[in-house]
Amino acid sequence: MTPPLHIGPHTVQPPVVLAPMAGITNAPFRTLCREFAEGGRGYGEGAPTGTPTPTGATTTGTPTPRANGTADRTGTADRTGTTGRGLFVSEMITTRALVERNAKTMQLVHFDDSERPRSVQLYGVDPVTVGKAVRMIADEDLADHIDLNFGCPVPKVTRKGGGSALPYKRPLLRAILHEAVGNAGGLPVTMKMRKGIDDGHLTYLDAGRIAVDEGITAIALHGRTAAQHYGGTADWDAIARLREAVPEIPVLGNGDIWSADDALRMVRETGCDGVVVGRGCLGRPWLFGDLVAAFAGEGEEAYARPCFGEVARVMLRHATLLGEWLGDEARGVIDFRKHVAWYTKGFSLGSQARQRLAVAASLEELAGLLDAVDPDEPWPHGADGPRGRTHSRNKVVLPEGWLDDPYDCAAGIGAEAEVDTSGG
């Protein structure tokens, strides 16, 4: 069995973290991922009684944990306990919006009672505002762990000096980390970053040492530069180099983990202490069950290979949870539409069926469309490949003169750099 991951007082086994993705990793999606990690294999178990299914039946009950004597699959954990299903981080929350108590942001920072430890990711560009947001989380007991995002490559963020552009300004990065750790009241603070802006402006090793100096508890590295965006291949060698450079704290690897075997291979090849899974779980919340099995040494026979009927039940449950979370069934189904292509990738639905699913307006309509597909169609070969964004921009939009001097922060960063977007 792979050793557990220690983040402050929290012991995470398996050493797996869900990467925050804007509009994706909200409370409903985290619920699905946790249920599979806790041992659910019913593909629909756990749905509220009365939820429609493709066969017209209804679902009842909750997932049954798959205990094997090597890990706590119940998912129970107190604030300083052990979690037996990984760490599931919230969507990214901007520090300014949190301090201003924006209504949407306050909904994002709300956790279900079953989410322990409660983990929130913050994005900020101003050290004082970051400090205020972290202090608010600590004082009001809003979370048990705080992660800071320095990985976002989106142009409207980097052009203001935020996200993956920010670590280039070493003093600014140090100031933000100093304020975050100093105001955390003992809560563990971690950070996620990229290799750098481009191959000519790598920052991850300097940033790693700054993080250690300022008391950061763990670092996650996406093995791409901002210029790569999500294209090309993640550089796992960089994860290994960071592991060697900061032996004092855990290092987590991120990038190109599409299956449980990929996660095991990353740990084996880089020596990292854990993995961060992002696009690999899009339309595949059961991947977290596979990861539990993989890190427990159970082998490929324990991996999920759902037929389409089982996938369809997960799709309906996901849409149902979104509707409950948003307070409107129709809004939930509309929000779910972006997940359709990910869930159905590899299955032989045909383009027309996918198009109809992507414009469904109610749970009843969604169930009817899914019912028209052969529920016994087996899991397609090669369905675990890349999903989500896969393009590369090859150029990073930065403030004028940003690269002139990594130690000159006189240009400053305006409040407009804090936007509601995410990635890393």
N, C-alpha and C positions, 0 to 999 in steps of 0.2 A: 504494500500500500504506500502511496505517495504521502510524505509528511504533510501535516496540516499547515495552513497559512495563519500566521499570527499578526493581527492588526490591532495594536494596543492591547486592551484586555480581551479582545474577541479572537476566538479560535475558529477558523473557517476550514471545514473539511466536507467535501473536497476543496482544494485551493482554487476555486473558480469564482470569478466576478462577472456579473452582467454589466456590459458597457452601456452607459446612458446614451440613448438615441432619441433626439427630439421627435415628439409625436408618436413614438413607438413604445418605449419602455415605461409607459404609464402604469398605474396601479393594476388595471385589468391584465395587461400582458405579464407583469411581474407575478400576478397570482397564478397564471397558467404555468409559467416557468417553475415556480416553487412547487406547485402540485406534482408536476412530473418529477422534479428532483426528490420529492418526498416519497416517490414510489408509485404514483398513479400510472396505471397502464390501461385504463378503461376507455381513454379517448372519449370523454364525455361525462365520466363520473365526476361528481362534484358540481355539476350544473344544477341550478335551482329546479325543484320539481315543477313540471309543466313546460320546461323549455322544449320547443319543437325540435325534432330530429329528422334527418332525411327519410326515415322510414315511417314517420308519423307517430312513433312512440314517444314517450317522455323519459327523462332521465332523473334518477334520484341518487342520493348518497354522496359519499366523498371518496377520494382516492385512498386505497389501502397501502400503507407504507411497505416497501420491499426490504425488510430487515434481513441482513445476512451476517450479523454479528460483528461487522467491521466498522460500521458507522451508524450514527443516530439518524435514521431516515424520517423521523417524525417532524423534523424542522423546528422543534421547540428550542428556544434559547432565551435567556434573560439578557439584560444589558451587558453583562460581563461573562456570558456563558459560551457554549459551543454550538455552532449551527451545523447541522448535518446535511446541508443541501447547497452550500455556496453562499455568496453575498450578492444581493440584488439591489443595485443602486438606482435611485430615482432618476427621472429625467433631469437634464441640466437646468439649474435655477440661477437666474442672474441676481447678483448680490444687490444691485440697486432696487430691482423689483421686489425683492424680499424685504429689504429695509423699509420700503414704501408700502408694504403689505398689499401689493396688487392682488386682486381677488383670484385671478387665474393662478398666480404663483402660490398663494396660500393653499389652493386645492392640490397643487403638485407636491407640496411639502407635507400633505396629510398622508399618514400611513395606516394601513389596516392593522388591527390588533395582532394579527399573525405574523407581521413583518418585524422580525427581531434577528439581529440588530437592525435598527432603522438607519439607512445609509442615504445620504443626500450629496449630490454633486453641485458645486457652486462654480459659477463663472464670474470673474470680476477683473477689472483693469486698474482700479484705484485702491491703493493699500488701505486707506481709511475706511472706505465703504466695505471692503472685504472684511476688515476687522469688526465693523458694526454688525454685519450679517452673521458672522461666526459667533459673536457674543450673543446675538439674539437667539440663535439656535441653542447655544449652551444654556442661557438663562431661562428660556422658555421650554426646555426639554423637548425640542422638536426633532432631534435625531441623536443617534448614538455614535455616528461616524461621519466625517466630512471629507469629501474628495474635491480637489481643485482641478479644473479643466484648463490645461494649456495645450490642447491638441487640436482645437477647431481650425480647419484650413479654409473655411468659407470666406470668399473675397470680401464680403461686407463686414467681416470681423477683422481680417488681417489688414485691410486697408486703413483701419483705425489703430493698428498696433496691438490688437488683442489676439486671443487664441494662440495658435502655434507661432505667431510672430513675436509674442511677448518675451519668451525666454532669451531672445537675442540681447535684450537690454538687461544685462545681469543685475545691476543695482535695483531695477524695478522689480524683477522676479524676487530678489532677496527681500525687498521691503514687503511685498505681498505675503510671502511665506511667513515672515516675522510677525506680521499683524495677525495672520490667521492662527498660527500656533499660540501666540500670546493671548489671544482672546477666546481660545477654545475651552477653557476651564477644565482641562484634562481629557477632553474628547480627542481621540486619535484623528490626525489630519494627514491625508495622503494626497498624491498628485498624479495626474496623467499628462503625458507630453508626447511629442514626436521627436524624431532625430534632430530636426532643425528646420530651417527655412528651405534650403536646398543643399545639394552636395557640397557646395562651396561655403556654406554657412551652417555648419553643424553645431548644435548647442547642447546635446543631451548629456555629455560627460560633465561639462561645467555645471549644468543645471542640477545634475545628480549630486555633485559635491555641495552645491549651495543648499540643496534640500536637506542633506545630512546635517550641515552646519546649523540650519534653522529649526531642526527638530521634527522634520517630516517623518511619519511613521513607515511609509512604504511608497514606492514609485512604480507606476505602470508606464511602459514604453511601447508606443505603436511604432513598429519598425519601418516607417515611411517618413519622408520629409513632407512639409506642407506642399511643395511643388508637385509631388507625386499624387496628392489628394488621395484617391482610393485606387489608382491605377498601378500597374506593374506588380512586382512581387515584394512582400514585406521582407525586410532585412533582419533575419533572426540573429545573424552574427552580431548586430549592434546590441541586441538584448543581452547576449553573452558578455560583450565588452562592458556594458553598464553593470551587470552582475559582478564583474571583477572589480569595477571602479568604486562601488559602494557596498562593500561587504557588511557594513554595519546594519543595514536595513533590508527588508524583503524587496525584491524586484519582480514585477509581474510582466509577462509578455503579452503583446496584442498584435494581431494582424494575421490574416489568412488561416484562421481556425474555423474550418467548415465542418469538422467532425470530431468526435471524441478522440479518435486516433491522432488527429492533427495536434490536439492539446497535449497528449502524452509525448508525441514526438518533439514538440516545442520544449517541454520541460527537460526531456532527455538530451536534446542537442544544445540547449542554451544554459542549462543549470538554473533557470529562473525558478522562483519560489511558488509561482502560481500563474494562472492565465486569465486574461480578460477577453470575453467573448462578445462580439458585436454583431456584424452582419451575418455571421454563421447561424444565428438563432432566428433570423427572419423567416417566418412561416414554419419554424421548427422548434417550438417551445419544448418539445420532448428531448431536445439535445441535452438539456440539463439532467435528465434521467440517465442518458447515455454517459455523461461525464461522471456522475456519481458511480456508475458501474465500472467505468474505465479506471478511475483513480482508486477504486477498491479492488482492482485486479480481477474483475469478474469475466472479462473477455467479450469478444464480439457477439457471442450468442445472447448476451443480455441487452444488446442495443435494440432500439425500437425500429421496426420496419413496418409501419402501419399501411394497411390497405386504404383505398380511397374513402371507404365508408367511415373508417376511424378518423381520418383527416377531416372529413366533413363534419363530424361531431365536434371536433376541436374548433373548427371555424365558427360553428354556430354558438358554441360556448363563448368564444372570444367576442363575437358580436354582441351577445347577450350581456356580458360583463361590461362592455363599453357603454351600452345603453343605460345600464344601471348606474354606472359611474357618472355619466353625463346627464342623467335624469331624463332621458328621452330616447325611446327605442329607435326612432328613425335616425336621430343624430348618431347613435351608436353604430347602426348599419352603414351609414354614410362614412363615418370615420374608419370603419373596418375595410372599406373598399380597397385601400392601398395595400392591404395584406393579401388580397386574393391571388395575385400573380406569384407571390412567394410560397403560399401554401400549395398551390396547384402545379408548381414547376415540376416537369418531368412526367406528369400524368397526361394521358391522351384525351383531353377534354375537347380540343378543337378551339380555334380562335373565337368562333361565335359564342360558344358556351362561356368562355372566359370573359368576353365582353359583356354578356348579360349578367354574369355574377358581379362584375365590377360596377354595375349601375343599379344593383338591387336596392330597394328602398324600404324594405321591412324584413323582419325575421321570417315571416311566413313566405315571402317571395324568395328569400335566400334559401330557405329549407326546400322549397319546391324545385328550385334550379339545381340544387345539389342532389336531390332525389332522382333527377333525370340522368345522373352519371352512374355508371356501373360501380356499385359499392365494393365489389370483390376485386376490382383492379388492383394488382399487387404493387407494392412499393417499387417505383421505377429505378432501374440501374443508373447510377451516376447522378442521382438527384441531389447529392450533397455539395454540389459545386457552388461557385460564387453567386451571390444574390445581392440586391441593393446596388448602390453606386459602385461602379468599377472604372470610372474614367480618370484620366490624369490631365491636369491643367498645364504642367510644365513651367508655370510662371506663377509667382505669388504677388498679389497686389498689396503693396506696402505704402506707408506714409512717405512722403518725399524726404529723402535723406536718411531713412531709417537704418540703412546698412553702413552709414559713414563711420559710426563709432559705437561699439556695443556697450560702452560705459557712459555715453552721453544721453541722458533722458530729458534734456531740456525741452524737447519738442512736446513732451507730455502726451496724454491720451485723454480725449474728451469723453463725456458721459455717453455720447452716441455710440461709442464702441460696445456698450453693453446692450446687445440685442438678443431677442429670443430665438437663438439658433444653437445648434450643437453639432458635435461630430468630433472625431479624433482618431 
